[in-house]
């Protein structure tokens, strides 16, 4: 199955009984892998709207926003994601986002 078909299958499930943070996260990953950073960012925003404590979705939102050229948005996503990861005890995600944030902040100044 190619990426376009996979994306179409994920989109077909939106609004259905399986819709939620994981579906939106999966769609965002597929879109980002397909080169659609803007669409991926929208899907990751929807994932964190479903579950604001989903640290992996915050991390990927930051990555998608970076790829889309929205450095300020990516910084904000990573900052929020770090808070969420810390609160959940998800130290690996917190560390990763901290590294990404430092890299962005150094190029954004």
C-alpha positions in Angstrom: 0.0 0.0 0.0 1.4 3.4 -0.9 1.4 6.4 1.3 -1.4 8.1 -0.5 -3.7 5.1 0.0 -2.7 4.9 3.7 -3.5 8.6 4.1 -6.8 8.2 2.4 -7.7 5.2 4.7 -6.8 7.2 7.8 -8.8 10.2 6.6 -11.8 8.0 5.9 -11.9 7.1 9.7 -12.0 10.8 10.8 -15.1 11.6 12.7 -15.9 7.9 13.2 -15.9 5.7 16.2 -12.1 5.2 16.0 -11.3 8.9 15.8 -9.1 10.3 18.5 -5.6 11.3 19.4 -3.9 8.2 18.0 -5.7 8.3 14.7 -4.8 12.0 14.3 -1.2 11.2 15.4 -1.0 8.5 12.8 -2.3 10.8 10.1 0.2 13.4 11.0 3.0 11.0 10.8 1.9 9.8 7.4 1.5 13.3 6.1 4.9 14.4 7.4 6.4 11.3 5.8 4.7 12.3 2.5 6.2 15.8 2.7 3.0 17.6 3.8 4.3 19.5 6.8 1.4 21.9 7.0 -1.2 19.1 6.9 0.8 17.1 9.4 0.9 20.1 11.8 -2.9 20.4 11.5 -3.3 16.7 12.3 -0.9 16.9 15.3 -2.8 19.9 16.6 -5.9 17.9 16.4 -4.2 15.0 18.3 -3.3 17.3 21.2 -6.8 18.8 21.1 -8.1 15.2 21.8 -5.4 14.5 24.4 -3.4 17.5 25.7 -1.1 15.1 27.6 0.1 13.2 24.5 3.8 14.2 24.7 4.7 12.4 21.4 2.1 14.4 19.6 3.6 17.6 21.0 7.1 16.5 19.8 5.8 15.7 16.3 3.9 19.0 16.2 7.1 20.8 16.8 8.9 18.8 14.1 6.1 19.4 11.6 6.0 23.2 12.4 9.8 23.3 12.0 9.5 21.6 8.6 6.7 24.0 7.6 9.0 27.0 8.5 7.0 28.1 11.5 9.8 28.4 14.0 7.9 30.4 16.6 5.1 27.9 16.5 7.6 25.0 16.8 9.2 26.6 19.8 5.8 27.1 21.5 4.9 23.4 20.7 8.2 22.1 22.1 7.8 24.3 25.3 4.3 23.0 25.9 5.4 19.4 25.1 8.3 19.6 27.6 5.9 20.7 30.3 3.5 17.8 29.4 6.3 15.3 29.2 7.7 16.4 32.6 4.3 16.2 34.2 3.8 12.7 32.8 7.3 11.5 33.8 8.1 10.9 30.1 11.8 11.9 30.4 12.9 10.6 27.0 10.4 12.8 25.2 11.3 15.7 27.5 15.0 15.4 26.7 14.4 15.1 23.0 12.2 18.1 22.8 14.7 20.1 25.0 17.4 19.3 22.4 15.1 20.3 19.5 14.1 23.5 21.3 17.7 24.5 22.0 18.6 24.0 18.4 15.6 26.1 17.2 16.2 28.9 19.8 19.9 29.2 18.7 18.9 29.7 15.1 15.8 31.9 15.9 17.7 34.6 17.8 
